[in-house]
Amino acid sequence: NPEGHNDLHQETLTGRSISQGAPTDVMMEKPVCDAPLDRFQIMNAERCERAAKELNKYAQKEAHIINDSLKPNGCYYDVTSIPSLVFNKGGMKDTTKTKMDDPNIKAVCKRAPLFEIVPFPTCWNQTKTNIHVVERCERAARELGLPHTTAQVMNDNTKPYGCYWNREYQALRFNPNGTQERNTTDMNRRAICKRT
């Protein structure tokens, strides 16, 4: 392929994260997804059910859909008696008004992926850092669902530092002695970064 990429991973290579093979959902011990900062509310019933299957915490994995402005918004388990999965499409959006101490409402939240491919050869954003170990590079490739997950270790100070995806060759590279210069013209090498 002269463009050096395939359609399956096009959105990965433009900077969006795709996490496959790693847990991306978590159940909170409270009604809202507010902290830590990598937890976000699930906003559709299908995604809610998928999260319940992934978590596999309770038997019920089919969401009961409600529209109740007095209950938390989004996806949660109500464990008052028999645990039931609820998706509230009309719940309260202001989490400051949510009854935070209700031990029977446990929010099901999506977790931001740990790894991300960025559209540059290096990770130079305050929220992302380079990967310094080849094993973590390969783990990141697996979690991102890349087609090749064994890194070719390079020792080239003219190529990017750390872990990156080479679009031209569809290959995972790890370069412990590479450059960390902010090169925005190299469109073939995309850094794989760890969220900080």
C-alpha positions in Angstrom: 0.0 0.0 0.0 1.7 3.2 -1.1 0.1 5.3 1.6 1.5 3.0 4.3 -1.7 2.3 6.2 -4.8 0.3 6.0 -8.4 1.2 6.5 -8.8 -0.8 9.7 -6.3 1.3 11.6 -6.8 4.7 9.9 -8.6 6.2 12.9 -5.8 4.9 15.2 -3.2 6.6 13.1 -4.9 10.0 13.2 -4.6 10.3 17.0 -7.7 8.6 18.3 -7.2 5.8 20.8 -8.5 2.4 20.2 -8.3 0.0 23.1 -8.8 -3.7 22.5 -7.9 -6.5 24.7 -7.6 -4.4 27.9 -10.4 -3.6 30.4 -11.9 -0.2 29.5 -14.7 -0.1 32.0 -15.0 0.2 35.7 -17.7 0.1 38.3 -17.6 2.9 40.9 -18.7 2.6 44.6 -20.8 5.7 44.1 -23.5 7.0 41.7 -21.2 9.1 39.4 -18.1 8.9 37.3 -16.2 11.8 38.6 -12.8 10.7 39.8 -10.2 9.7 39.0 -10.1 11.9 36.0 -9.9 9.0 33.5 -13.5 7.8 34.3 -16.3 9.0 32.0 -20.1 8.5 31.9 -21.5 5.9 29.5 -24.1 7.7 27.3 -25.9 5.0 25.4 -27.7 1.8 26.4 -25.8 -0.5 24.0 -22.5 0.6 25.4 -23.9 0.2 28.9 -24.7 -3.4 28.3 -21.3 -4.0 26.7 -19.6 -2.6 29.8 -21.7 -4.9 32.0 -20.6 -7.9 30.0 -17.0 -6.9 30.2 -17.1 -6.3 34.0 -19.1 -9.5 34.5 -19.8 -8.5 38.1 -23.5 -9.3 38.3 -25.8 -11.7 36.4 -27.9 -9.1 34.8 -26.3 -7.6 31.7 -29.4 -6.3 29.9 -30.1 -2.7 30.7 -33.5 -1.5 32.0 -34.0 1.8 30.2 -35.6 4.6 32.3 -36.1 8.3 31.9 -36.0 9.6 35.5 -34.7 13.1 36.3 -34.4 12.3 40.0 -31.8 9.5 39.5 -28.3 9.6 38.2 -27.8 9.9 34.4 -26.2 7.2 32.3 -25.3 3.6 33.2 -25.3 2.1 36.7 -26.2 -0.9 38.8 -28.9 -0.6 41.4 -28.0 -3.1 44.0 -30.9 -2.4 46.4 -32.1 -6.0 46.3 -31.3 -8.1 43.2 -28.6 -6.1 41.3 -30.2 -4.6 38.2 -28.4 -2.8 35.3 -30.0 0.6 34.6 -29.5 3.0 31.8 -31.1 6.4 32.6 -31.4 8.5 29.5 -33.0 11.4 31.3 -31.2 11.5 34.6 -29.8 14.5 36.4 -26.8 15.9 34.6 -25.6 18.1 37.6 -23.6 15.6 39.6 -23.5 18.1 42.5 -27.2 17.3 43.1 -26.7 13.5 42.9 -27.1 11.8 46.2 -23.4 10.8 46.6 -23.8 8.6 49.6 -26.3 6.1 48.2 -24.5 2.8 48.6 -27.0 1.0 46.3 -26.2 3.0 43.1 -22.9 2.0 41.5 -22.0 3.9 38.3 -20.6 1.9 35.4 -18.0 4.1 33.8 -15.8 3.9 30.8 -12.1 4.4 31.4 -9.9 6.3 29.0 -7.3 4.0 27.3 -3.8 4.0 28.9 -2.1 4.2 25.5 -2.6 6.4 22.4 -1.1 6.9 19.0 -0.5 10.6 18.2 -0.1 12.1 14.7 3.6 13.0 15.4 6.8 11.0 15.9 7.2 12.1 19.5 5.0 12.5 22.6 5.4 16.1 23.5 2.1 16.9 25.2 1.8 17.4 29.0 -0.7 14.6 29.2 1.4 12.0 27.3 4.8 10.6 27.8 7.2 8.4 25.7 7.4 4.7 26.3 10.9 3.8 27.5 10.7 0.0 27.6 10.2 -2.4 24.7 7.8 -4.7 26.7 5.5 -1.8 27.4 5.7 -0.8 23.7 4.5 -4.3 22.7 1.8 -4.2 25.4 0.6 -0.8 24.0 0.4 -2.3 20.5 -1.7 -5.2 21.7 -4.1 -2.9 23.7 -4.4 -0.6 20.7 -5.3 -3.5 18.4 -2.4 -2.9 16.0 -1.9 -5.7 13.4 1.8 -6.3 14.5 2.7 -6.4 18.2 6.3 -7.4 18.2 8.6 -4.4 18.1 11.7 -4.2 16.0 14.4 -2.7 18.3 16.4 -0.1 16.5 19.5 1.9 17.5 19.2 4.9 15.2 19.6 8.5 16.5 18.1 9.9 13.3 14.7 8.2 14.0 12.2 9.0 16.7 12.9 8.0 20.3 10.8 5.3 22.0 7.8 3.4 20.7 6.2 4.3 17.4 4.2 2.8 14.6 5.7 3.0 11.1 2.8 3.5 8.7 4.8 2.9 5.6 5.9 -0.6 6.6 3.0 -1.3 9.0 5.5 -2.1 11.7 6.0 -1.5 15.4 9.4 0.0 16.2 11.2 0.7 19.5 14.2 3.0 19.4 15.9 3.6 22.8 18.5 5.9 21.3 16.4 8.0 18.9 15.8 11.7 18.7 13.2 13.5 20.8 13.0 16.6 18.4 9.5 17.8 17.6 9.4 16.8 14.0 5.9 17.6 12.6 6.8 16.8 9.0 7.3 13.0 9.4 3.9 11.6 8.6 5.0 7.9 8.5 6.1 7.5 12.1 3.4 7.9 14.8 4.5 7.9 18.4 2.7 5.5 20.7 2.4 7.3 24.0 1.4 6.5 27.6 -1.2 8.8 29.2 0.2 10.5 32.3 
